[in-house]
Amino acid sequence: MGALLWLLIPFIAAVGAGLWGSWANRTRKVRSDGPELDGYARFREAMEKSHSGT
């Protein structure tokens, strides 16, 4: 019985880690890479303008 109890501890820890991982990842779906990609597109346009002027 004691061995089963010791095996239950890592099982509970794994379930807890899975629950925490899904909870921590819930906000990543809401925020995409949109703002970062928009900023990169503006940067590329500015670089192309500065190089085409010379």
mmCIF file of the N, C-alpha and C atoms, coordinates in Angstrom:
data_MODEL
# 
_entry.id   MODEL 
# 
loop_
_atom_site.group_PDB 
_atom_site.id 
_atom_site.type_symbol 
_atom_site.label_atom_id 
_atom_site.label_alt_id 
_atom_site.label_comp_id 
_atom_site.label_asym_id 
_atom_site.label_entity_id 
_atom_site.label_seq_id 
_atom_site.pdbx_PDB_ins_code 
_atom_site.Cartn_x 
_atom_site.Cartn_y 
_atom_site.Cartn_z 
_atom_site.occupancy 
_atom_site.B_iso_or_equiv 
_atom_site.pdbx_formal_charge 
_atom_site.auth_seq_id 
_atom_site.auth_comp_id 
_atom_site.auth_asym_id 
_atom_site.auth_atom_id 
_atom_site.pdbx_PDB_model_num 
ATOM 1   N N  . MET A 1 1  ? 0.822  -1.202 0.000   1.00 0.00 ? 1  MET A N  1 
ATOM 2   C CA . MET A 1 1  ? 0.000  0.000  0.000   1.00 0.00 ? 1  MET A CA 1 
ATOM 3   C C  . MET A 1 1  ? 0.861  1.259  0.000   1.00 0.00 ? 1  MET A C  1 
ATOM 4   N N  . GLY A 1 2  ? 1.971  1.188  0.691   1.00 0.00 ? 2  GLY A N  1 
ATOM 5   C CA . GLY A 1 2  ? 2.875  2.331  0.750   1.00 0.00 ? 2  GLY A CA 1 
ATOM 6   C C  . GLY A 1 2  ? 3.477  2.646  -0.612  1.00 0.00 ? 2  GLY A C  1 
ATOM 7   N N  . ALA A 1 3  ? 3.756  1.586  -1.407  1.00 0.00 ? 3  ALA A N  1 
ATOM 8   C CA . ALA A 1 3  ? 4.317  1.805  -2.741  1.00 0.00 ? 3  ALA A CA 1 
ATOM 9   C C  . ALA A 1 3  ? 3.299  2.505  -3.640  1.00 0.00 ? 3  ALA A C  1 
ATOM 10  N N  . LEU A 1 4  ? 2.048  2.144  -3.513  1.00 0.00 ? 4  LEU A N  1 
ATOM 11  C CA . LEU A 1 4  ? 1.015  2.805  -4.309  1.00 0.00 ? 4  LEU A CA 1 
ATOM 12  C C  . LEU A 1 4  ? 0.885  4.279  -3.945  1.00 0.00 ? 4  LEU A C  1 
ATOM 13  N N  . LEU A 1 5  ? 1.039  4.573  -2.676  1.00 0.00 ? 5  LEU A N  1 
ATOM 14  C CA . LEU A 1 5  ? 0.990  5.962  -2.237  1.00 0.00 ? 5  LEU A CA 1 
ATOM 15  C C  . LEU A 1 5  ? 2.144  6.752  -2.838  1.00 0.00 ? 5  LEU A C  1 
ATOM 16  N N  . TRP A 1 6  ? 3.345  6.167  -2.872  1.00 0.00 ? 6  TRP A N  1 
ATOM 17  C CA . TRP A 1 6  ? 4.493  6.853  -3.460  1.00 0.00 ? 6  TRP A CA 1 
ATOM 18  C C  . TRP A 1 6  ? 4.331  7.023  -4.969  1.00 0.00 ? 6  TRP A C  1 
ATOM 19  N N  . LEU A 1 7  ? 3.652  6.115  -5.625  1.00 0.00 ? 7  LEU A N  1 
ATOM 20  C CA . LEU A 1 7  ? 3.386  6.255  -7.057  1.00 0.00 ? 7  LEU A CA 1 
ATOM 21  C C  . LEU A 1 7  ? 2.296  7.281  -7.331  1.00 0.00 ? 7  LEU A C  1 
ATOM 22  N N  . LEU A 1 8  ? 1.436  7.481  -6.356  1.00 0.00 ? 8  LEU A N  1 
ATOM 23  C CA . LEU A 1 8  ? 0.360  8.459  -6.516  1.00 0.00 ? 8  LEU A CA 1 
ATOM 24  C C  . LEU A 1 8  ? 0.886  9.894  -6.483  1.00 0.00 ? 8  LEU A C  1 
ATOM 25  N N  . ILE A 1 9  ? 1.961  10.134 -5.758  1.00 0.00 ? 9  ILE A N  1 
ATOM 26  C CA . ILE A 1 9  ? 2.517  11.487 -5.643  1.00 0.00 ? 9  ILE A CA 1 
ATOM 27  C C  . ILE A 1 9  ? 2.978  12.027 -7.010  1.00 0.00 ? 9  ILE A C  1 
ATOM 28  N N  . PRO A 1 10 ? 3.795  11.298 -7.791  1.00 0.00 ? 10 PRO A N  1 
ATOM 29  C CA . PRO A 1 10 ? 4.172  11.833 -9.102  1.00 0.00 ? 10 PRO A CA 1 
ATOM 30  C C  . PRO A 1 10 ? 2.988  11.935 -10.071 1.00 0.00 ? 10 PRO A C  1 
ATOM 31  N N  . PHE A 1 11 ? 2.023  11.037 -9.917  1.00 0.00 ? 11 PHE A N  1 
ATOM 32  C CA . PHE A 1 11 ? 0.841  11.119 -10.771 1.00 0.00 ? 11 PHE A CA 1 
ATOM 33  C C  . PHE A 1 11 ? 0.062  12.399 -10.510 1.00 0.00 ? 11 PHE A C  1 
ATOM 34  N N  . ILE A 1 12 ? -0.119 12.731 -9.240  1.00 0.00 ? 12 ILE A N  1 
ATOM 35  C CA . ILE A 1 12 ? -0.821 13.971 -8.879  1.00 0.00 ? 12 ILE A CA 1 
ATOM 36  C C  . ILE A 1 12 ? -0.013 15.179 -9.350  1.00 0.00 ? 12 ILE A C  1 
ATOM 37  N N  . ALA A 1 13 ? 1.313  15.098 -9.235  1.00 0.00 ? 13 ALA A N  1 
ATOM 38  C CA . ALA A 1 13 ? 2.161  16.198 -9.702  1.00 0.00 ? 13 ALA A CA 1 
ATOM 39  C C  . ALA A 1 13 ? 2.045  16.368 -11.218 1.00 0.00 ? 13 ALA A C  1 
ATOM 40  N N  . ALA A 1 14 ? 1.976  15.283 -11.969 1.00 0.00 ? 14 ALA A N  1 
ATOM 41  C CA . ALA A 1 14 ? 1.839  15.358 -13.419 1.00 0.00 ? 14 ALA A CA 1 
ATOM 42  C C  . ALA A 1 14 ? 0.492  15.946 -13.820 1.00 0.00 ? 14 ALA A C  1 
ATOM 43  N N  . VAL A 1 15 ? -0.556 15.549 -13.136 1.00 0.00 ? 15 VAL A N  1 
ATOM 44  C CA . VAL A 1 15 ? -1.874 16.104 -13.419 1.00 0.00 ? 15 VAL A CA 1 
ATOM 45  C C  . VAL A 1 15 ? -1.895 17.595 -13.088 1.00 0.00 ? 15 VAL A C  1 
ATOM 46  N N  . GLY A 1 16 ? -1.296 17.953 -11.962 1.00 0.00 ? 16 GLY A N  1 
ATOM 47  C CA . GLY A 1 16 ? -1.219 19.368 -11.597 1.00 0.00 ? 16 GLY A CA 1 
ATOM 48  C C  . GLY A 1 16 ? -0.418 20.168 -12.607 1.00 0.00 ? 16 GLY A C  1 
ATOM 49  N N  . ALA A 1 17 ? 0.685  19.610 -13.098 1.00 0.00 ? 17 ALA A N  1 
ATOM 50  C CA . ALA A 1 17 ? 1.498  20.308 -14.094 1.00 0.00 ? 17 ALA A CA 1 
ATOM 51  C C  . ALA A 1 17 ? 0.725  20.477 -15.397 1.00 0.00 ? 17 ALA A C  1 
ATOM 52  N N  . GLY A 1 18 ? -0.038 19.482 -15.778 1.00 0.00 ? 18 GLY A N  1 
ATOM 53  C CA . GLY A 1 18 ? -0.857 19.594 -16.982 1.00 0.00 ? 18 GLY A CA 1 
ATOM 54  C C  . GLY A 1 18 ? -1.928 20.656 -16.848 1.00 0.00 ? 18 GLY A C  1 
ATOM 55  N N  . LEU A 1 19 ? -2.562 20.695 -15.695 1.00 0.00 ? 19 LEU A N  1 
ATOM 56  C CA . LEU A 1 19 ? -3.582 21.724 -15.463 1.00 0.00 ? 19 LEU A CA 1 
ATOM 57  C C  . LEU A 1 19 ? -2.964 23.120 -15.452 1.00 0.00 ? 19 LEU A C  1 
ATOM 58  N N  . TRP A 1 20 ? -1.824 23.260 -14.802 1.00 0.00 ? 20 TRP A N  1 
ATOM 59  C CA . TRP A 1 20 ? -1.151 24.559 -14.766 1.00 0.00 ? 20 TRP A CA 1 
ATOM 60  C C  . TRP A 1 20 ? -0.705 24.976 -16.166 1.00 0.00 ? 20 TRP A C  1 
ATOM 61  N N  . GLY A 1 21 ? -0.196 24.030 -16.947 1.00 0.00 ? 21 GLY A N  1 
ATOM 62  C CA . GLY A 1 21 ? 0.238  24.343 -18.306 1.00 0.00 ? 21 GLY A CA 1 
ATOM 63  C C  . GLY A 1 21 ? -0.905 24.808 -19.185 1.00 0.00 ? 21 GLY A C  1 
ATOM 64  N N  . SER A 1 22 ? -2.034 24.161 -19.075 1.00 0.00 ? 22 SER A N  1 
ATOM 65  C CA . SER A 1 22 ? -3.183 24.590 -19.873 1.00 0.00 ? 22 SER A CA 1 
ATOM 66  C C  . SER A 1 22 ? -3.714 25.935 -19.392 1.00 0.00 ? 22 SER A C  1 
ATOM 67  N N  . TRP A 1 23 ? -3.650 26.185 -18.096 1.00 0.00 ? 23 TRP A N  1 
ATOM 68  C CA . TRP A 1 23 ? -4.081 27.479 -17.562 1.00 0.00 ? 23 TRP A CA 1 
ATOM 69  C C  . TRP A 1 23 ? -3.123 28.586 -17.979 1.00 0.00 ? 23 TRP A C  1 
ATOM 70  N N  . ALA A 1 24 ? -1.831 28.325 -17.948 1.00 0.00 ? 24 ALA A N  1 
ATOM 71  C CA . ALA A 1 24 ? -0.841 29.344 -18.302 1.00 0.00 ? 24 ALA A CA 1 
ATOM 72  C C  . ALA A 1 24 ? -0.874 29.641 -19.793 1.00 0.00 ? 24 ALA A C  1 
ATOM 73  N N  . ASN A 1 25 ? -1.285 28.697 -20.605 1.00 0.00 ? 25 ASN A N  1 
ATOM 74  C CA . ASN A 1 25 ? -1.297 28.870 -22.059 1.00 0.00 ? 25 ASN A CA 1 
ATOM 75  C C  . ASN A 1 25 ? -2.601 29.476 -22.560 1.00 0.00 ? 25 ASN A C  1 
ATOM 76  N N  . ARG A 1 26 ? -3.566 29.700 -21.712 1.00 0.00 ? 26 ARG A N  1 
ATOM 77  C CA . ARG A 1 26 ? -4.879 30.155 -22.162 1.00 0.00 ? 26 ARG A CA 1 
ATOM 78  C C  . ARG A 1 26 ? -4.834 31.550 -22.765 1.00 0.00 ? 26 ARG A C  1 
ATOM 79  N N  . THR A 1 27 ? -3.944 32.419 -22.301 1.00 0.00 ? 27 THR A N  1 
ATOM 80  C CA . THR A 1 27 ? -3.907 33.786 -22.825 1.00 0.00 ? 27 THR A CA 1 
ATOM 81  C C  . THR A 1 27 ? -3.098 33.890 -24.110 1.00 0.00 ? 27 THR A C  1 
ATOM 82  N N  . ARG A 1 28 ? -2.301 32.908 -24.440 1.00 0.00 ? 28 ARG A N  1 
ATOM 83  C CA . ARG A 1 28 ? -1.492 32.968 -25.651 1.00 0.00 ? 28 ARG A CA 1 
ATOM 84  C C  . ARG A 1 28 ? -2.349 32.870 -26.909 1.00 0.00 ? 28 ARG A C  1 
ATOM 85  N N  . LYS A 1 29 ? -3.485 32.229 -26.820 1.00 0.00 ? 29 LYS A N  1 
ATOM 86  C CA . LYS A 1 29 ? -4.355 32.095 -27.984 1.00 0.00 ? 29 LYS A CA 1 
ATOM 87  C C  . LYS A 1 29 ? -5.044 33.415 -28.310 1.00 0.00 ? 29 LYS A C  1 
ATOM 88  N N  . VAL A 1 30 ? -5.287 34.219 -27.296 1.00 0.00 ? 30 VAL A N  1 
ATOM 89  C CA . VAL A 1 30 ? -5.997 35.482 -27.494 1.00 0.00 ? 30 VAL A CA 1 
ATOM 90  C C  . VAL A 1 30 ? -5.105 36.471 -28.222 1.00 0.00 ? 30 VAL A C  1 
ATOM 91  N N  . ARG A 1 31 ? -3.862 36.567 -27.804 1.00 0.00 ? 31 ARG A N  1 
ATOM 92  C CA . ARG A 1 31 ? -2.950 37.530 -28.407 1.00 0.00 ? 31 ARG A CA 1 
ATOM 93  C C  . ARG A 1 31 ? -2.103 36.823 -29.454 1.00 0.00 ? 31 ARG A C  1 
ATOM 94  N N  . SER A 1 32 ? -2.243 37.251 -30.687 1.00 0.00 ? 32 SER A N  1 
ATOM 95  C CA . SER A 1 32 ? -1.468 36.640 -31.759 1.00 0.00 ? 32 SER A CA 1 
ATOM 96  C C  . SER A 1 32 ? -0.238 37.485 -32.039 1.00 0.00 ? 32 SER A C  1 
ATOM 97  N N  . ASP A 1 33 ? 0.425  37.193 -33.133 1.00 0.00 ? 33 ASP A N  1 
ATOM 98  C CA . ASP A 1 33 ? 1.618  37.935 -33.524 1.00 0.00 ? 33 ASP A CA 1 
ATOM 99  C C  . ASP A 1 33 ? 1.276  39.148 -34.368 1.00 0.00 ? 33 ASP A C  1 
ATOM 100 N N  . GLY A 1 34 ? 0.019  39.515 -34.449 1.00 0.00 ? 34 GLY A N  1 
ATOM 101 C CA . GLY A 1 34 ? -0.412 40.615 -35.291 1.00 0.00 ? 34 GLY A CA 1 
ATOM 102 C C  . GLY A 1 34 ? 0.322  41.922 -35.055 1.00 0.00 ? 34 GLY A C  1 
ATOM 103 N N  . PRO A 1 35 ? 0.365  42.443 -33.839 1.00 0.00 ? 35 PRO A N  1 
ATOM 104 C CA . PRO A 1 35 ? 1.053  43.724 -33.613 1.00 0.00 ? 35 PRO A CA 1 
ATOM 105 C C  . PRO A 1 35 ? 2.536  43.673 -33.966 1.00 0.00 ? 35 PRO A C  1 
ATOM 106 N N  . GLU A 1 36 ? 3.196  42.561 -33.653 1.00 0.00 ? 36 GLU A N  1 
ATOM 107 C CA . GLU A 1 36 ? 4.618  42.458 -33.967 1.00 0.00 ? 36 GLU A CA 1 
ATOM 108 C C  . GLU A 1 36 ? 4.842  42.403 -35.469 1.00 0.00 ? 36 GLU A C  1 
ATOM 109 N N  . LEU A 1 37 ? 3.982  41.666 -36.178 1.00 0.00 ? 37 LEU A N  1 
ATOM 110 C CA . LEU A 1 37 ? 4.124  41.570 -37.632 1.00 0.00 ? 37 LEU A CA 1 
ATOM 111 C C  . LEU A 1 37 ? 3.798  42.896 -38.308 1.00 0.00 ? 37 LEU A C  1 
ATOM 112 N N  . ASP A 1 38 ? 2.845  43.649 -37.766 1.00 0.00 ? 38 ASP A N  1 
ATOM 113 C CA . ASP A 1 38 ? 2.542  44.972 -38.316 1.00 0.00 ? 38 ASP A CA 1 
ATOM 114 C C  . ASP A 1 38 ? 3.732  45.903 -38.152 1.00 0.00 ? 38 ASP A C  1 
ATOM 115 N N  . GLY A 1 39 ? 4.364  45.850 -37.000 1.00 0.00 ? 39 GLY A N  1 
ATOM 116 C CA . GLY A 1 39 ? 5.545  46.678 -36.764 1.00 0.00 ? 39 GLY A CA 1 
ATOM 117 C C  . GLY A 1 39 ? 6.681  46.300 -37.683 1.00 0.00 ? 39 GLY A C  1 
ATOM 118 N N  . TYR A 1 40 ? 6.853  45.018 -37.937 1.00 0.00 ? 40 TYR A N  1 
ATOM 119 C CA . TYR A 1 40 ? 7.908  44.570 -38.839 1.00 0.00 ? 40 TYR A CA 1 
ATOM 120 C C  . TYR A 1 40 ? 7.619  45.011 -40.269 1.00 0.00 ? 40 TYR A C  1 
ATOM 121 N N  . ALA A 1 41 ? 6.359  44.975 -40.669 1.00 0.00 ? 41 ALA A N  1 
ATOM 122 C CA . ALA A 1 41 ? 5.996  45.433 -42.015 1.00 0.00 ? 41 ALA A CA 1 
ATOM 123 C C  . ALA A 1 41 ? 6.278  46.927 -42.165 1.00 0.00 ? 41 ALA A C  1 
ATOM 124 N N  . ARG A 1 42 ? 5.974  47.716 -41.153 1.00 0.00 ? 42 ARG A N  1 
ATOM 125 C CA . ARG A 1 42 ? 6.283  49.147 -41.202 1.00 0.00 ? 42 ARG A CA 1 
ATOM 126 C C  . ARG A 1 42 ? 7.792  49.378 -41.260 1.00 0.00 ? 42 ARG A C  1 
ATOM 127 N N  . PHE A 1 43 ? 8.550  48.590 -40.531 1.00 0.00 ? 43 PHE A N  1 
ATOM 128 C CA . PHE A 1 43 ? 10.001 48.702 -40.550 1.00 0.00 ? 43 PHE A CA 1 
ATOM 129 C C  . PHE A 1 43 ? 10.542 48.394 -41.945 1.00 0.00 ? 43 PHE A C  1 
ATOM 130 N N  . ARG A 1 44 ? 10.038 47.338 -42.558 1.00 0.00 ? 44 ARG A N  1 
ATOM 131 C CA . ARG A 1 44 ? 10.510 46.983 -43.901 1.00 0.00 ? 44 ARG A CA 1 
ATOM 132 C C  . ARG A 1 44 ? 10.173 48.068 -44.912 1.00 0.00 ? 44 ARG A C  1 
ATOM 133 N N  . GLU A 1 45 ? 8.965  48.628 -44.818 1.00 0.00 ? 45 GLU A N  1 
ATOM 134 C CA . GLU A 1 45 ? 8.584  49.710 -45.733 1.00 0.00 ? 45 GLU A CA 1 
ATOM 135 C C  . GLU A 1 45 ? 9.494  50.916 -45.548 1.00 0.00 ? 45 GLU A C  1 
ATOM 136 N N  . ALA A 1 46 ? 9.807  51.252 -44.307 1.00 0.00 ? 46 ALA A N  1 
ATOM 137 C CA . ALA A 1 46 ? 10.705 52.383 -44.053 1.00 0.00 ? 46 ALA A CA 1 
ATOM 138 C C  . ALA A 1 46 ? 12.104 52.102 -44.587 1.00 0.00 ? 46 ALA A C  1 
ATOM 139 N N  . MET A 1 47 ? 12.579 50.883 -44.470 1.00 0.00 ? 47 MET A N  1 
ATOM 140 C CA . MET A 1 47 ? 13.903 50.536 -44.987 1.00 0.00 ? 47 MET A CA 1 
ATOM 141 C C  . MET A 1 47 ? 13.915 50.598 -46.519 1.00 0.00 ? 47 MET A C  1 
ATOM 142 N N  . GLU A 1 48 ? 12.840 50.121 -47.149 1.00 0.00 ? 48 GLU A N  1 
ATOM 143 C CA . GLU A 1 48 ? 12.791 50.174 -48.609 1.00 0.00 ? 48 GLU A CA 1 
ATOM 144 C C  . GLU A 1 48 ? 12.733 51.611 -49.121 1.00 0.00 ? 48 GLU A C  1 
ATOM 145 N N  . LYS A 1 49 ? 12.033 52.478 -48.406 1.00 0.00 ? 49 LYS A N  1 
ATOM 146 C CA . LYS A 1 49 ? 11.961 53.888 -48.790 1.00 0.00 ? 49 LYS A CA 1 
ATOM 147 C C  . LYS A 1 49 ? 13.338 54.533 -48.684 1.00 0.00 ? 49 LYS A C  1 
ATOM 148 N N  . SER A 1 50 ? 14.052 54.252 -47.613 1.00 0.00 ? 50 SER A N  1 
ATOM 149 C CA . SER A 1 50 ? 15.353 54.900 -47.413 1.00 0.00 ? 50 SER A CA 1 
ATOM 150 C C  . SER A 1 50 ? 16.384 54.400 -48.435 1.00 0.00 ? 50 SER A C  1 
ATOM 151 N N  . HIS A 1 51 ? 16.284 53.169 -48.867 1.00 0.00 ? 51 HIS A N  1 
ATOM 152 C CA . HIS A 1 51 ? 17.237 52.649 -49.840 1.00 0.00 ? 51 HIS A CA 1 
ATOM 153 C C  . HIS A 1 51 ? 16.866 53.044 -51.270 1.00 0.00 ? 51 HIS A C  1 
ATOM 154 N N  . SER A 1 52 ? 15.599 53.214 -51.558 1.00 0.00 ? 52 SER A N  1 
ATOM 155 C CA . SER A 1 52 ? 15.202 53.570 -52.915 1.00 0.00 ? 52 SER A CA 1 
ATOM 156 C C  . SER A 1 52 ? 15.479 55.059 -53.203 1.00 0.00 ? 52 SER A C  1 
ATOM 157 N N  . GLY A 1 53 ? 15.643 55.862 -52.180 1.00 0.00 ? 53 GLY A N  1 
ATOM 158 C CA . GLY A 1 53 ? 15.894 57.297 -52.353 1.00 0.00 ? 53 GLY A CA 1 
ATOM 159 C C  . GLY A 1 53 ? 17.325 57.595 -52.726 1.00 0.00 ? 53 GLY A C  1 
ATOM 160 N N  . THR A 1 54 ? 18.271 56.688 -52.532 1.00 0.00 ? 54 THR A N  1 
ATOM 161 C CA . THR A 1 54 ? 19.668 56.958 -52.834 1.00 0.00 ? 54 THR A CA 1 
ATOM 162 C C  . THR A 1 54 ? 20.073 56.508 -54.203 1.00 0.00 ? 54 THR A C  1 
# 
